[in-house]
Amino acid sequence: MNQMKYPNPTDDAYGIKTVGSRKKPFALWREVVMAYAAPAIMAGIGGLVTADRGLQIGALTTIGGASALMALIIGLLLRSRVGHMRWVTGAPRLVVVGGLAIAGSLFGLCAAWVTSGVLELMIPGHHMAWVDRAWIDFPLSGFIASTIVTWRWRLAVTNNFLSKRGRKK
């Protein structure tokens, strides 16, 4: 029996259309820009509210810069062969995000250690306030940027996989 599908009048009245998905694919440049802007704005607001000049400067330098750098590194890592490894694409999302967030924190800690060591060798006896902030800013920025970039990458990979699987049927 041939059933005729009648249009739903509320679809036209409310402008509801389900033609296709409007989700944007994973774009690394967008992630890096947001990884810089979001923490820099939030830390800048925190610096303004608390009248902490060091936090205001750190928002634009160590906090935003470390977040953007970490987002770039994790994004490039995920787009490379690592992103195609079975444990990255097959494991539960929280396991992958948690593992890469810890790796981002450790990388940030190593970056703070190298930065403070190199500056101490280059300028002995000179104390710079932002170097003390790097011990907190770099690992925290690494954790947050790694978490967000990995979560969004994994979501894009899952959506891409599901949409390709749906087209094959």
C-alpha angles and dihedrals in degrees: 000000000000110000118201115218111226118211117246108241092210091062091065094039094055098033094243111166127171099185098132146327117287095196113134118233121243109283116184096205090057091050093050093049092049091044088059099039103044100054092036091055094044094046090044090054089048090051091050094048094048093036089233107155092189091057091048091054092040090053091064097037122027100015100043095032095049091047093051092046092049092048089052093049095046092043092052090046092052093046091052127070092294090069090057095052115116096237092054096050099031104042121087112279095243092054093052094043092046093048094049091043090057090046089051091051092049091048089051090050091051090048091053091049093050093044094051092044095049093047091049090053093046097043109022116198094009113121118208118190095215091059089065089051091053091071089064102026100051099050093040092048090047091052096048097042093046092049095050097042093046092047093050093043092050091048090051092048092049093048091046091050093048093047092050091047091051092052094053093061 
